[in-house]
């Protein structure tokens, strides 16, 4: 966050130029299957938490916000073929790897191209960190989920900032920080540490935020 404030002289802004740079970065990274894989092991706790919290989405509308190559949406659609899963990402190149069974939509998290209450549930896995204008992105995710719908955000804890090399626009979050942003739009908000594997205790790097609209 400090670097972004230095760059913009205040609160960070998603300018058209920065949005272009972020999009081009992910378009390039789409060719890197090692670091940006198209599939994910459905046993990892990130997937399992989303499935548990959203419940059976059969026949319902679910949005993957910042889906990348659609690896989480792929699992959801395979598990529940009659779910209407929309995979949205800034990068058209990333979306090109998402399964055709998904509704693939290009867009930005700070101005989601969907109507109010268009979805029964939504989730964002390690994507909110790239939104730059975090408050706007959180508000948009909540806006497109209908009252009573459920939201999951899984991202990195800012207390562990520096463990990885990151682009200058990336931002991580303290648990209470995102709880406060979600609570502006949702009636039930909570957070918990999460690890990749059930038999491995969380080390504090990843946090899962859950909310009821």
ABEGO torsion letter per residue (X at the ends): XAAAAAAAGEBBBBBAAAAAAAAAAAAAAAABAAABBABBBAABAAAAAAAAAAEBABGBBBBBBGAEAGAAAAAAAAABAABBBBBBBABAAAAAABBAABBBBBBBAABBBBBBGABABBBBBGAAAAAGBAAAAAAAAAAABBBGBBBBBBBBBAAABGABBBBAABBBBBAAAAAAAAAAABABBBBBBBBABAABBBAGABBBBBBBX
